[in-house]
């Protein structure tokens, strides 16, 4: 799996609308090695940590990207958005 700089990103949410709740901005990841990224996950709750590889917190959601897997290279930036729908 490719690596990225910094810690895990914190999601800020927009107001709910039409049965959906979306992130107010994309989470940007500065990629530092080549590989393929297939999806993402959100961890919430007490104990959730921004530390990479942490297993603390509660898994809220995980899934594949709607546009398919993304091949990345060192120096790329991967921008990820999220929307939860009823």
N, CA, C and O atoms as a MOPAC input file, in Angstrom:
PM7 MOZYME 1SCF
protein

 N      0.84300 1    -1.19300 1     0.00000 1
 C      0.00000 1     0.00000 1     0.00000 1
 C      0.87900 1     1.24300 1     0.00000 1
 O      1.93600 1     1.25600 1     0.63100 1
 N      0.45400 1     2.27500 1    -0.69500 1
 C      1.23500 1     3.50500 1    -0.68500 1
 C      1.19200 1     4.18200 1     0.68300 1
 O      0.28300 1     3.93700 1     1.47600 1
 N      2.16900 1     5.02600 1     0.94900 1
 C      2.20600 1     5.77300 1     2.20700 1
 C      1.91800 1     7.23900 1     1.92400 1
 O      2.01300 1     7.69900 1     0.78600 1
 N      1.56100 1     7.97100 1     2.99300 1
 C      1.30100 1     9.39900 1     2.86000 1
 C      1.87400 1    10.12500 1     4.06700 1
 O      2.15400 1     9.51200 1     5.09700 1
 N      2.04600 1    11.44600 1     3.93200 1
 C      2.61200 1    12.24200 1     5.01400 1
 C      1.52400 1    12.68100 1     5.98300 1
 O      0.34300 1    12.72600 1     5.64100 1
 N      1.93900 1    12.99700 1     7.17300 1
 C      1.01200 1    13.53800 1     8.16100 1
 C      0.20600 1    12.47700 1     8.87000 1
 O      0.47700 1    11.28100 1     8.76400 1
 N     -0.78000 1    12.94000 1     9.58900 1
 C     -1.64100 1    12.04100 1    10.35100 1
 C     -2.93500 1    11.77400 1     9.59100 1
 O     -3.16300 1    12.33800 1     8.52000 1
 N     -3.77900 1    10.91300 1    10.15100 1
 C     -5.10500 1    10.70300 1     9.57800 1
 C     -5.85300 1    12.02500 1     9.58100 1
 O     -5.61000 1    12.88300 1    10.43000 1
 N     -6.74900 1    12.18300 1     8.64300 1
 C     -7.49300 1    13.42900 1     8.50000 1
 C     -8.74300 1    13.41400 1     9.37400 1
 O     -9.32500 1    12.36200 1     9.63900 1
 N     -9.14200 1    14.60400 1     9.81300 1
 C    -10.37500 1    14.77400 1    10.57500 1
 C    -11.42800 1    15.32300 1     9.62900 1
 O    -11.18700 1    16.29900 1     8.91900 1
 N    -12.59800 1    14.69200 1     9.62100 1
 C    -13.67200 1    15.11200 1     8.73000 1
 C    -14.51000 1    16.19200 1     9.40200 1
 O    -14.92700 1    16.04900 1    10.55100 1
 N    -14.75000 1    17.27900 1     8.66500 1
 C    -15.70600 1    18.30500 1     9.08100 1
 C    -16.95400 1    18.10500 1     8.22100 1
 O    -16.84700 1    17.86200 1     7.01900 1
 N    -18.11100 1    18.20600 1     8.82000 1
 C    -19.36300 1    17.87400 1     8.12700 1
 C    -20.16500 1    19.11600 1     7.76600 1
 O    -20.20500 1    20.08600 1     8.52300 1
 N    -20.80100 1    19.07200 1     6.60000 1
 C    -21.77400 1    20.08300 1     6.21000 1
 C    -23.10600 1    19.72700 1     6.84200 1
 O    -23.27300 1    18.63200 1     7.37900 1
 N    -24.05200 1    20.65100 1     6.78000 1
 C    -25.40000 1    20.37700 1     7.28600 1
 C    -26.05200 1    19.27900 1     6.44900 1
 O    -25.81500 1    19.17800 1     5.24500 1
 N    -26.87200 1    18.46300 1     7.09600 1
 C    -27.59700 1    17.40800 1     6.39100 1
 C    -28.60000 1    18.03400 1     5.42200 1
 O    -29.18000 1    19.08400 1     5.70000 1
 N    -28.79200 1    17.37300 1     4.28400 1
 C    -29.72800 1    17.87000 1     3.28500 1
 C    -30.21000 1    16.72000 1     2.42300 1
 O    -29.40600 1    15.93600 1     1.91900 1
 N    -31.51000 1    16.61600 1     2.25400 1
 C    -32.07300 1    15.61100 1     1.35000 1
 C    -31.71600 1    14.18700 1     1.70600 1
 O    -31.56200 1    13.35100 1     0.81600 1
 N    -31.58100 1    13.88900 1     2.98200 1
 C    -31.26300 1    12.53300 1     3.40900 1
 C    -29.78900 1    12.18000 1     3.33100 1
 O    -29.42900 1    11.01000 1     3.46100 1
 N    -28.92000 1    13.17900 1     3.11800 1
 C    -27.47600 1    12.93500 1     3.02900 1
 C    -26.70700 1    13.87000 1     3.94900 1
 O    -27.16400 1    14.96700 1     4.27300 1
 N    -25.55500 1    13.42300 1     4.35300 1
 C    -24.62500 1    14.22900 1     5.14700 1
 C    -23.26000 1    14.06600 1     4.47800 1
 O    -22.76700 1    12.94900 1     4.31500 1
 N    -22.65300 1    15.19800 1     4.09100 1
 C    -21.40100 1    15.14100 1     3.33200 1
 C    -20.28400 1    15.86500 1     4.06900 1
 O    -20.52800 1    16.76100 1     4.87700 1
 N    -19.07100 1    15.46400 1     3.77700 1
 C    -17.90100 1    16.17200 1     4.28800 1
 C    -17.90800 1    17.57100 1     3.67900 1
 O    -18.25200 1    17.74000 1     2.50900 1
 N    -17.52800 1    18.57500 1     4.47300 1
 C    -17.54800 1    19.95500 1     3.97900 1
 C    -16.37300 1    20.26100 1     3.05400 1
 O    -16.41900 1    21.23500 1     2.30200 1
 N    -15.33100 1    19.44800 1     3.09800 1
 C    -14.16800 1    19.62200 1     2.22200 1
 C    -13.49700 1    18.27100 1     2.02200 1
 O    -13.63700 1    17.36600 1     2.84500 1
 N    -12.77600 1    18.14800 1     0.93100 1
 C    -12.04500 1    16.90900 1     0.66200 1
 C    -10.88900 1    16.76000 1     1.65000 1
 O    -10.27300 1    17.74500 1     2.05600 1
 N    -10.60900 1    15.52800 1     2.02600 1
 C     -9.41400 1    15.21500 1     2.81300 1
 C     -8.29100 1    14.98200 1     1.81100 1
 O     -8.42100 1    14.15200 1     0.91100 1
 N     -7.18800 1    15.71100 1     1.96400 1
 C     -6.07200 1    15.61500 1     1.02100 1
 C     -4.93000 1    14.81500 1     1.63500 1
 O     -4.52900 1    15.04700 1     2.77600 1
 N     -4.42100 1    13.87600 1     0.86100 1
 C     -3.32800 1    13.02000 1     1.29800 1
 C     -2.14500 1    13.22300 1     0.34900 1
 O     -2.27100 1    12.99100 1    -0.85300 1
 N     -0.99300 1    13.65500 1     0.88300 1
 C      0.23200 1    13.81500 1     0.09600 1
 C      0.91900 1    12.45000 1     0.04300 1
 O      1.44500 1    11.97700 1     1.05100 1
 N      0.91200 1    11.82900 1    -1.11500 1
 C      1.41500 1    10.46600 1    -1.29500 1
 C      2.94600 1    10.47600 1    -1.36100 1
 O      3.54600 1    11.31900 1    -2.02700 1
 N      3.56800 1     9.51200 1    -0.64700 1
 C      5.03000 1     9.44400 1    -0.59400 1
 C      5.61100 1     8.14000 1    -1.13800 1
 O      6.82100 1     7.92900 1    -1.06300 1
 N      4.76000 1     7.25800 1    -1.68800 1
 C      5.25500 1     6.05300 1    -2.35600 1
 C      4.19100 1     5.57800 1    -3.33700 1
 O      3.01900 1     5.93300 1    -3.21100 1
 N      4.59800 1     4.78400 1    -4.30200 1
 C      3.69200 1     4.32400 1    -5.33900 1
 C      2.82500 1     3.16600 1    -4.85800 1
 O      3.21200 1     2.42300 1    -3.95500 1
 N      1.66200 1     3.01900 1    -5.46000 1
 C      0.77400 1     1.90700 1    -5.14600 1
 C     -0.62900 1     2.17800 1    -5.64400 1
 O     -0.86000 1     3.10000 1    -6.42600 1
 N     -1.56200 1     1.36600 1    -5.18100 1
 C     -2.96100 1     1.50200 1    -5.56800 1
 C     -3.81200 1     1.66400 1    -4.32900 1
 O     -3.67500 1     0.90400 1    -3.37100 1
 N     -4.69900 1     2.66100 1    -4.34300 1
 C     -5.61700 1     2.91900 1    -3.23600 1
 C     -7.00600 1     2.52500 1    -3.71800 1
 O     -7.47700 1     3.02300 1    -4.74000 1
 N     -7.66400 1     1.62700 1    -2.98000 1
 C     -8.95600 1     1.11200 1    -3.40500 1
 C    -10.14700 1     1.73400 1    -2.71400 1
 O    -11.27100 1     1.61700 1    -3.20200 1
 N     -9.92800 1     2.39700 1    -1.57800 1
 C    -11.04800 1     2.97500 1    -0.84100 1
 C    -10.56800 1     3.65200 1     0.41900 1
 O     -9.38600 1     3.96400 1     0.56700 1
 N    -11.49600 1     3.87500 1     1.32000 1
 C    -11.15200 1     4.57200 1     2.55600 1
 C    -12.05700 1     4.10900 1     3.69400 1
 O    -12.96700 1     3.30500 1     3.49100 1
 N    -11.79700 1     4.62800 1     4.89200 1
 C    -12.62400 1     4.30700 1     6.04400 1
 C    -12.70300 1     5.50700 1     6.96700 1
 O    -11.85100 1     6.39500 1     6.92200 1
 N    -13.73400 1     5.53000 1     7.80900 1
 C    -13.90600 1     6.57500 1     8.82100 1
 C    -13.96600 1     5.92400 1    10.18900 1
 O    -14.69100 1     4.95000 1    10.39000 1
 N    -13.20300 1     6.46200 1    11.12600 1
 C    -13.20600 1     5.99900 1    12.51000 1
 C    -13.65400 1     7.17200 1    13.37200 1
 O    -13.13700 1     8.28000 1    13.23300 1
 N    -14.61100 1     6.93100 1    14.26000 1
 C    -15.17700 1     7.97200 1    15.10600 1
 C    -15.17400 1     7.53800 1    16.56100 1
 O    -14.76300 1     6.42500 1    16.88800 1
 N    -15.63300 1     8.42100 1    17.42500 1
 C    -15.88500 1     8.07800 1    18.82000 1
 C    -14.71700 1     8.28800 1    19.74700 1
 O    -13.61400 1     8.65200 1    19.33800 1
 N    -14.99700 1     8.04500 1    21.01200 1
 C    -13.98300 1     8.17700 1    22.05700 1
 C    -12.81500 1     7.25100 1    21.74100 1
 O    -13.00400 1     6.08000 1    21.41100 1
 N    -11.63700 1     7.78200 1    21.84500 1
 C    -10.44400 1     6.97900 1    21.59100 1
 C     -9.97700 1     7.02700 1    20.15300 1
 O     -8.86000 1     6.59800 1    19.86300 1
 N    -10.80800 1     7.54500 1    19.22400 1
 C    -10.37500 1     7.64200 1    17.83200 1
 C     -9.10500 1     8.49300 1    17.78100 1
 O     -9.00500 1     9.51200 1    18.46400 1
 N     -8.15500 1     8.07500 1    16.98000 1
 C     -6.85300 1     8.72900 1    16.95300 1
 C     -6.46700 1     9.10100 1    15.52900 1
 O     -6.78100 1     8.37500 1    14.58600 1
 N     -5.79000 1    10.22500 1    15.37500 1
 C     -5.28500 1    10.64200 1    14.06800 1
 C     -3.95600 1     9.96500 1    13.73300 1
 O     -3.39600 1    10.20700 1    12.66400 1
 N     -3.45200 1     9.13200 1    14.62100 1
 C     -2.17900 1     8.45700 1    14.40200 1
 C     -2.33300 1     7.36200 1    13.34900 1
 O     -3.21400 1     6.51000 1    13.46100 1
 N     -1.48800 1     7.38600 1    12.34100 1
 C     -1.51000 1     6.34300 1    11.30600 1
 C     -1.29000 1     4.99000 1    11.96500 1
 O     -0.44600 1     4.86100 1    12.85200 1
 N     -2.03800 1     3.98800 1    11.54000 1
 C     -1.99100 1     2.60800 1    12.02100 1
 C     -2.64000 1     2.40700 1    13.38900 1
 O     -2.56600 1     1.30900 1    13.94100 1
 N     -3.26900 1     3.43200 1    13.94800 1
 C     -3.98300 1     3.26400 1    15.21500 1
 C     -5.19800 1     2.36200 1    15.00000 1
 O     -5.83800 1     2.42200 1    13.95000 1
 N     -5.51500 1     1.53400 1    15.98100 1
 C     -6.71400 1     0.68800 1    15.92500 1
 C     -7.76100 1     1.15900 1    16.93000 1
 O     -8.73600 1     0.45100 1    17.18300 1
 N     -7.57200 1     2.34600 1    17.50500 1
 C     -8.50700 1     2.88100 1    18.49300 1
 C     -9.71400 1     3.51900 1    17.80400 1
 O     -9.63500 1     3.91800 1    16.64200 1
 N    -10.82600 1     3.61200 1    18.52900 1
 C    -12.03700 1     4.22700 1    18.01300 1
 C    -13.00100 1     3.19500 1    17.47000 1
 O    -12.76100 1     1.99100 1    17.56100 1
 N    -14.09600 1     3.67900 1    16.90300 1
 C    -15.14400 1     2.81600 1    16.34900 1
 C    -15.20900 1     3.01000 1    14.84500 1
 O    -15.33600 1     4.13600 1    14.36400 1
 N    -15.12300 1     1.91100 1    14.09800 1
 C    -15.23100 1     1.98700 1    12.64800 1
 C    -16.65300 1     2.38700 1    12.28600 1
 O    -17.59900 1     1.66400 1    12.59800 1
 N    -16.81100 1     3.53300 1    11.63100 1
 C    -18.12500 1     4.02900 1    11.21800 1
 C    -18.47300 1     3.52600 1     9.83300 1
 O    -19.60100 1     3.09900 1     9.58900 1
 N    -17.50400 1     3.57400 1     8.91500 1
 C    -17.77300 1     3.21300 1     7.53400 1
 C    -16.47000 1     2.85000 1     6.82900 1
 O    -15.40800 1     3.39000 1     7.13800 1
 N    -16.57100 1     1.93700 1     5.88800 1
 C    -15.42800 1     1.57600 1     5.04700 1
 C    -15.96500 1     1.14900 1     3.69600 1
 O    -17.01900 1     0.51900 1     3.61500 1
 N    -15.25800 1     1.48300 1     2.65300 1
 C    -15.72800 1     1.06400 1     1.34600 1
 C    -14.78400 1     1.42700 1     0.22800 1
 O    -13.81300 1     2.16200 1     0.41100 1
 N    -15.09600 1     0.88800 1    -0.94000 1
 C    -14.31700 1     1.15900 1    -2.14800 1
 C    -14.71900 1     2.51700 1    -2.72200 1
 O    -15.84200 1     2.97700 1    -2.51600 1
 N    -13.80600 1     3.14600 1    -3.43300 1
 C    -14.11200 1     4.40300 1    -4.11600 1
 C    -15.15800 1     4.15000 1    -5.20100 1
 O    -15.11600 1     3.12200 1    -5.87600 1
 N    -16.09300 1     5.07900 1    -5.36900 1
 C    -17.13300 1     4.91000 1    -6.39400 1
 C    -16.54700 1     4.95600 1    -7.79900 1
 O    -17.11600 1     4.37300 1    -8.72200 1
 N    -15.42300 1     5.63600 1    -7.97700 1
 C    -14.78700 1     5.71300 1    -9.28700 1
 C    -13.76700 1     4.62000 1    -9.53900 1
 O    -13.06100 1     4.65900 1   -10.54700 1
 N    -13.67200 1     3.64400 1    -8.64400 1
 C    -12.70700 1     2.56700 1    -8.79200 1
 C    -11.38200 1     2.88900 1    -8.10700 1
 O    -11.19100 1     3.98900 1    -7.58800 1
 N    -10.49300 1     1.94200 1    -8.11200 1
 C     -9.18300 1     2.10400 1    -7.47300 1
 C     -8.38000 1     3.19000 1    -8.16800 1
 O     -8.56800 1     3.46500 1    -9.35300 1
 N     -7.47800 1     3.80200 1    -7.40300 1
 C     -6.64500 1     4.89900 1    -7.91800 1
 C     -5.18100 1     4.51400 1    -7.76800 1
 O     -4.71700 1     4.22800 1    -6.66500 1
 N     -4.45600 1     4.50800 1    -8.88500 1
 C     -3.01900 1     4.27800 1    -8.85600 1
 C     -2.34400 1     5.61100 1    -8.55600 1
 O     -2.62100 1     6.61900 1    -9.20400 1
 N     -1.45100 1     5.60300 1    -7.56300 1
 C     -0.76500 1     6.83600 1    -7.15600 1
 C      0.74500 1     6.63400 1    -7.20400 1
 O      1.24300 1     5.50900 1    -7.15800 1
 N      1.45500 1     7.75100 1    -7.29900 1
 C      2.91600 1     7.74100 1    -7.31400 1
 C      3.42600 1     8.74500 1    -6.29300 1
 O      2.68800 1     9.63400 1    -5.86700 1
 N      4.67400 1     8.60800 1    -5.90700 1
 C      5.30100 1     9.56000 1    -4.99700 1
 C      5.12300 1    10.97200 1    -5.55400 1
 O      5.41500 1    11.22300 1    -6.72300 1
 N      4.64400 1    11.89100 1    -4.71600 1
 C      4.42000 1    13.26400 1    -5.12800 1
 C      2.98300 1    13.58100 1    -5.50200 1
 O      2.62500 1    14.75100 1    -5.63100 1
 N      2.15000 1    12.55400 1    -5.67700 1
 C      0.73300 1    12.77600 1    -5.97800 1
 C     -0.01000 1    13.28400 1    -4.74200 1
 O      0.44600 1    13.11100 1    -3.61200 1
 N     -1.15200 1    13.90800 1    -4.97800 1
 C     -2.08100 1    14.26300 1    -3.91000 1
 C     -3.39900 1    13.56200 1    -4.19600 1
 O     -3.95200 1    13.68900 1    -5.28900 1
 N     -3.89900 1    12.82800 1    -3.22200 1
 C     -5.17900 1    12.13000 1    -3.34500 1
 C     -6.20100 1    12.88400 1    -2.50800 1
 O     -6.03800 1    13.01800 1    -1.29500 1
 N     -7.26700 1    13.38300 1    -3.16100 1
 C     -8.32900 1    14.10100 1    -2.48100 1
 C     -9.54400 1    13.19300 1    -2.36200 1
 O    -10.03200 1    12.66200 1    -3.36000 1
 N    -10.03300 1    13.01600 1    -1.13000 1
 C    -11.12300 1    12.08200 1    -0.85100 1
 C    -12.30600 1    12.83700 1    -0.25500 1
 O    -12.14800 1    13.60600 1     0.69300 1
 N    -13.50000 1    12.61000 1    -0.82100 1
 C    -14.72500 1    13.16000 1    -0.25200 1
 C    -15.60700 1    12.01600 1     0.23500 1
 O    -15.42000 1    10.86700 1    -0.16600 1
 N    -16.56200 1    12.33000 1     1.09600 1
 C    -17.42400 1    11.30700 1     1.67500 1
 C    -18.83500 1    11.85400 1     1.82800 1
 O    -19.02600 1    12.99500 1     2.24800 1
 N    -19.82100 1    11.03500 1     1.48400 1
 C    -21.21300 1    11.37400 1     1.70500 1
 C    -21.92000 1    10.15000 1     2.27100 1
 O    -21.81500 1     9.05800 1     1.71300 1
 N    -22.63900 1    10.32700 1     3.37600 1
 C    -23.47600 1     9.26600 1     3.95400 1
 C    -24.92100 1     9.57000 1     3.57500 1
 O    -25.38700 1    10.70100 1     3.71400 1
 N    -25.62000 1     8.55100 1     3.09700 1
 C    -27.00800 1     8.73200 1     2.66900 1
 C    -27.92100 1     7.72200 1     3.34300 1
 O    -27.51500 1     6.61100 1     3.68200 1
 N    -29.16400 1     8.14100 1     3.52500 1
 C    -30.17700 1     7.21500 1     4.05700 1
 C    -30.67300 1     6.30900 1     2.98000 1
 O    -31.52900 1     5.46100 1     3.23200 1

